[in-house]
């Protein structure tokens, strides 16, 4: 949407990937310099004298060339704590925002407590920036709708209640922008579908002798550099990295045997969908419409790594929607209370309250839907600029420029 190009050009092949030179999987990196190509605000700045842009909570938001940017950025002290915070450019903007709005509600942005609170804070931040900075283009990401749709599935009454809540929030923000003289585009990058099956793709690769682990004092850790093949899972798609070309056929055969795998893309398949970039895996697995991929690679929960039952988006070598849940039962509630007491008293602690399974997840996304009703949406206030046919993601770039140049 912001470059008008496919992943083969901009390089963002997923929410994370395997950095081959480091032999490490990194997800949820934030530097905008990972994104190749001209950004929409850079193109607009060339065309429109005096153009400015605010980029608020859209990902890859650090060190961009936007005039103002705000993104979540916790601080991790040496004692193991996680302190909510934001990263802003220019830096003084953080103090200005937090004086007005208070601390960013990080624990409502992701994790079991994720909900409307974070979206409301972001919407308030957007109003503040619009009023005080008057950017020509304001890009705002509201996360809230994603949560309950993944927890319960899109047709659950709780998800529909979340839709009504975020619709009201968007309506208020859009109204504020319109009163300031702006046109409004509401876009989403995917639609969430109901799922009923979690597919343990890395466990299959391990049983086939392709995935390697290190047995350590904190449990089994994925040894990506020593693995013949492993998957970086990302909702309904997975990049499968195969170290030796001779193992590609074996890895593909193992994946195609798995119930819940709809397709396995090789080089030609990746090229057909615009994912032929060096960061991509040698193979790409695509889940069936009612399935999604876990990152789990251990075969015995007693050997799970210590970060597995925690909210830890950076150490897990794949996306983990189980982080939206608390492991059930009275024992978990007691553990949570004990951990919060440890936190209050300043002790080191591990917030190990996340389930080690994906059985409760009921919504996912990633595979392209054949039915537009289940895909992303685009709603605009400038009816004269309405596209003649349903737009592709790459068309949003030009549509933003068209709104700016009216």
C-alpha positions in Angstrom: 0.0 0.0 0.0 2.8 2.4 0.8 5.2 1.5 -2.0 2.9 0.4 -4.8 5.1 -2.6 -5.3 5.0 -6.4 -4.5 7.3 -8.1 -2.0 9.7 -9.0 -4.8 10.6 -5.2 -4.9 10.0 -3.9 -1.4 11.4 -7.0 0.4 8.8 -7.4 3.2 8.0 -11.1 2.6 6.2 -11.5 6.0 6.1 -10.2 9.5 9.5 -11.7 9.8 12.0 -14.0 8.1 15.2 -15.9 8.5 18.3 -13.7 8.3 20.6 -16.3 6.6 23.8 -14.4 7.3 23.1 -14.4 11.1 21.4 -17.8 11.1 18.6 -16.2 13.2 14.9 -15.7 12.8 13.8 -12.2 13.5 10.1 -11.1 13.6 8.5 -7.7 14.2 11.5 -5.6 13.3 10.7 -1.9 13.2 13.2 -0.1 11.0 11.6 1.4 7.9 15.0 0.9 6.2 14.1 -2.8 5.7 11.5 -1.6 3.2 12.9 -1.0 -0.3 11.6 1.5 -2.8 10.0 4.9 -2.7 7.4 5.4 -0.1 4.1 7.2 -0.8 5.1 10.2 1.3 8.4 10.5 -0.5 6.6 10.5 -3.9 4.1 13.1 -2.6 6.9 15.3 -1.2 8.4 15.4 -4.7 5.1 16.5 -6.3 3.5 18.8 -3.7 5.3 21.8 -2.2 5.0 21.9 1.5 3.8 18.3 1.8 4.1 16.7 5.3 3.3 13.2 6.6 2.5 11.7 10.0 2.9 7.9 10.3 1.2 6.6 13.4 1.6 3.0 14.4 1.9 1.7 10.9 4.6 -1.0 11.1 8.2 -0.5 10.0 7.9 2.9 11.5 11.3 3.7 13.0 13.8 5.9 11.2 11.5 6.6 8.3 11.6 9.8 6.2 8.1 10.8 7.4 7.9 14.1 9.1 6.4 12.7 12.3 6.2 9.1 13.4 4.9 7.3 16.5 5.3 3.5 17.2 5.3 1.2 20.2 8.8 0.8 21.7 9.0 -0.7 25.2 12.1 -0.4 27.3 13.8 -3.5 28.7 15.8 -2.8 31.8 18.6 -5.1 32.9 16.4 -6.6 35.6 14.1 -8.2 33.0 11.2 -5.9 33.2 9.2 -4.6 30.2 8.2 -0.9 30.5 5.7 0.4 28.0 6.8 3.3 25.8 6.7 4.8 22.3 9.4 5.8 19.8 8.8 9.1 18.1 10.5 11.3 15.5 11.2 14.0 16.4 11.9 12.7 19.9 10.2 15.6 21.7 6.9 14.4 20.2 6.8 11.5 22.7 6.8 13.9 25.7 4.1 16.0 24.1 1.9 13.0 23.4 2.4 11.3 26.8 1.7 14.5 28.7 -1.7 14.6 27.1 -2.6 11.0 26.9 -0.5 9.2 29.5 1.6 6.1 28.9 0.9 4.0 25.8 -1.2 0.9 26.9 1.3 -1.7 25.6 -0.4 -4.6 27.4 -3.7 -3.8 25.7 -1.9 -3.6 22.3 -0.9 -7.3 22.3 -1.3 -10.2 24.7 -4.3 -11.6 26.6 -5.4 -8.1 27.6 -5.4 -6.8 24.0 -8.5 -4.8 23.1 -10.2 -1.5 22.4 -8.0 0.5 24.9 -5.0 0.5 22.6 -7.0 1.5 19.5 -8.7 4.3 21.5 -5.3 5.6 22.7 -4.0 5.6 19.1 -7.1 7.4 17.8 -6.6 10.1 20.5 -2.9 10.3 19.4 -4.0 10.8 15.8 -6.4 13.6 16.7 -3.7 15.3 18.7 -1.2 15.1 15.8 -3.8 16.3 13.3 -4.8 19.3 15.4 -1.2 20.3 16.3 0.9 19.4 13.4 -1.6 19.6 10.5 0.1 16.9 8.3 -1.0 16.8 4.7 -1.2 13.0 5.0 -1.9 11.1 8.2 -1.4 7.3 8.3 -3.1 5.6 11.3 -3.2 1.9 12.2 -5.9 0.8 14.6 -5.2 -2.8 15.8 -8.3 -3.6 17.9 -10.5 -5.4 15.3 -7.8 -8.0 14.8 -7.9 -9.4 18.3 -11.3 -10.9 18.9 -11.6 -12.1 15.3 -8.5 -14.2 15.9 -9.7 -15.3 19.3 -13.3 -16.3 18.4 -13.6 -16.2 14.6 -15.3 -13.5 12.5 -18.9 -14.8 13.0 -18.8 -15.0 16.8 -21.0 -12.4 18.6 -18.0 -11.1 20.5 -16.2 -10.4 17.2 -19.3 -8.6 15.9 -19.3 -6.5 19.1 -15.7 -5.7 18.5 -16.6 -4.6 14.9 -19.2 -2.3 16.2 -16.8 -0.8 18.8 -14.0 -0.2 16.2 -16.6 1.2 13.7 -17.6 3.8 16.2 -14.0 4.6 16.9 -13.2 5.0 13.2 -16.3 7.0 12.7 -15.3 9.5 15.4 -11.7 9.8 14.0 -12.9 10.1 10.4 -15.4 12.8 11.5 -12.6 14.7 13.2 -10.4 14.5 10.1 -13.3 15.6 7.8 -14.0 18.6 10.0 -10.3 19.5 9.6 -10.8 19.5 5.9 -9.4 16.1 5.0 -10.5 13.3 2.8 -10.6 9.8 4.4 -9.6 6.4 3.1 -10.3 3.4 5.3 -8.3 0.4 4.3 -7.5 -3.1 5.6 -4.7 -5.4 4.5 -6.6 -8.7 5.0 -9.9 -10.3 5.9 -9.9 -12.9 8.8 -11.5 -16.3 8.1 -12.8 -18.9 10.5 -10.3 -21.6 11.3 -10.6 -24.9 13.2 -7.2 -26.6 12.7 -3.7 -25.7 13.9 -1.0 -27.3 11.8 2.3 -28.1 13.5 4.5 -27.7 10.5 7.9 -27.5 12.3 7.1 -30.7 14.3 6.6 -32.5 11.0 9.9 -31.3 9.7 11.6 -32.3 12.9 10.2 -35.8 12.8 11.5 -36.1 9.3 15.0 -35.3 10.6 15.2 -31.9 8.9 14.8 -29.5 11.9 17.5 -29.3 14.5 17.3 -28.1 18.1 19.7 -27.3 20.9 18.9 -28.9 24.3 19.6 -26.2 26.9 18.9 -25.4 30.5 15.9 -23.2 29.3 14.4 -26.0 27.1 14.9 -26.9 23.5 15.8 -24.0 21.2 15.5 -24.0 17.4 18.9 -24.3 15.8 18.1 -22.6 12.6 21.7 -22.6 11.2 22.1 -26.3 11.8 18.6 -27.3 10.5 18.3 -28.8 7.0 14.8 -27.3 6.8 12.5 -25.3 9.1 9.5 -23.0 8.8 9.0 -19.4 9.8 5.2 -19.5 10.4 3.1 -16.4 9.8 -0.7 -17.1 10.2 -1.7 -19.1 7.2 1.6 -19.0 5.3 5.0 -20.2 6.2 8.4 -19.6 4.7 10.3 -22.9 4.6 14.1 -22.4 4.6 16.0 -25.4 3.1 19.8 -25.2 3.6 20.8 -27.7 0.9 19.1 -27.7 -2.5 19.2 -31.5 -2.4 16.7 -31.5 0.5 14.0 -29.3 -1.2 12.2 -32.3 -2.6 12.2 -34.1 0.7 11.0 -31.1 2.6 8.2 -30.5 0.0 7.1 -34.1 0.2 6.8 -33.8 4.0 4.8 -30.6 3.8 2.4 -32.0 1.2 1.6 -34.9 3.4 0.4 -32.7 6.2 -3.4 -32.3 6.7 -4.1 -28.6 6.5 -1.5 -27.7 3.9 -3.3 -26.6 0.7 -0.3 -25.7 -1.4 3.5 -25.6 -1.4 5.1 -23.0 -3.6 8.5 -23.5 -5.2 10.5 -20.8 -7.1 7.9 -20.6 -9.9 5.0 -20.5 -7.4 6.6 -17.7 -5.5 7.2 -15.7 -8.7 3.5 -16.0 -9.6 2.5 -14.4 -6.3 5.2 -11.7 -6.2 7.2 -13.3 -3.4 10.4 -14.2 -5.3 12.8 -12.2 -3.1 16.0 -13.4 -1.5 14.5 -13.1 2.0 11.8 -15.6 1.2 12.1 -19.3 2.0 13.1 -21.8 -0.6 9.5 -23.1 -0.3 6.3 -21.4 0.9 3.5 -23.4 2.5 -0.1 -22.1 2.3 -2.7 -23.4 4.7 -6.1 -24.7 3.9 -8.9 -22.1 4.3 -9.8 -23.5 7.8 -6.2 -24.1 9.0 -3.2 -22.0 10.2 0.4 -22.8 11.1 1.9 -22.9 14.6 5.6 -22.3 15.2 5.9 -25.1 17.7 9.0 -27.3 17.1 9.4 -29.3 20.4 7.8 -32.7 20.7 7.3 -32.8 24.4 5.8 -29.8 26.3 8.2 -30.5 29.2 11.1 -29.5 26.8 9.4 -26.3 25.5 11.6 -23.2 25.7 11.1 -21.0 28.7 9.6 -18.2 26.5 6.9 -20.5 25.0 4.3 -19.8 27.7 5.0 -16.1 27.7 4.2 -13.1 25.5 7.5 -12.9 23.6 7.1 -11.8 20.0 10.8 -11.4 19.3 12.2 -14.7 20.5 9.6 -17.0 19.0 10.6 -18.1 15.5 7.0 -17.6 14.2 3.8 -15.9 15.0 1.9 -17.1 18.0 -1.8 -16.1 18.3 -2.0 -18.2 21.5 -0.5 -15.1 23.1 -4.1 -13.7 23.0 -5.2 -16.2 25.6 -4.5 -17.1 29.2 -4.0 -20.8 29.8 -7.2 -22.0 31.4 -7.9 -23.1 35.0 -7.6 -21.9 38.5 -3.9 -22.7 38.6 -3.2 -20.2 35.9 -5.1 -17.5 37.8 -3.1 -18.2 40.9 0.1 -18.1 38.9 -0.9 -14.8 37.3 -1.6 -13.3 40.7 1.7 -14.5 42.0 3.6 -13.1 39.1 1.9 -9.8 39.4 2.9 -9.7 43.1 6.5 -10.5 42.1 6.4 -7.7 39.6 5.0 -5.2 42.2 7.7 -6.2 44.7 10.5 -5.8 42.1 11.5 -9.4 41.9 12.5 -11.1 38.7 9.7 -13.2 37.3 8.5 -15.0 34.2 4.9 -14.3 33.1 4.3 -17.9 32.1 0.6 -17.9 31.6 0.2 -18.5 27.8 -1.1 -21.9 26.5 1.3 -24.2 24.8 -1.3 -25.1 22.1 -3.3 -23.2 19.4 -6.5 -25.1 19.9 -8.5 -22.0 21.0 -7.6 -19.9 18.0 -10.6 -19.5 15.7 -9.6 -16.8 13.2 -6.6 -16.4 10.9 -5.5 -14.9 7.5 -2.7 -14.9 5.0 -4.0 -17.0 2.1 -5.7 -15.0 -0.6 -9.5 -15.4 -0.6 -11.3 -16.2 -3.9 -14.3 -14.4 -2.5 -13.9 -10.6 -2.2 -16.4 -10.6 0.6 -13.8 -12.3 2.7 -10.9 -10.1 1.7 -9.7 -6.6 2.6 -11.9 -3.5 2.3 -11.4 0.0 0.9 -13.8 2.8 1.8 -13.3 6.4 0.6 -14.9 9.8 1.1 -13.9 11.1 -2.3 -16.5 9.3 -4.5 -15.1 10.8 -7.7 -11.9 8.8 -7.2 -13.6 5.5 -6.7 -11.7 2.9 -8.7 -13.6 1.4 -11.6 -12.7 -2.2 -10.5 -11.8 -3.7 -7.1 -8.3 -2.4 -6.4 -5.2 -4.5 -5.6 -3.0 -3.6 -2.7 -0.5 -2.0 -5.0 -3.2 0.4 -6.3 -3.6 2.0 -2.9 -0.3 3.9 -3.4 -1.7 5.7 -6.5 -5.1 6.2 -4.9 -3.5 8.1 -1.9 -1.5 10.3 -4.4 -4.7 10.9 -6.4 -6.5 12.1 -3.2 -3.6 14.4 -2.3 -3.5 15.9 -5.8 -7.2 16.7 -6.1 
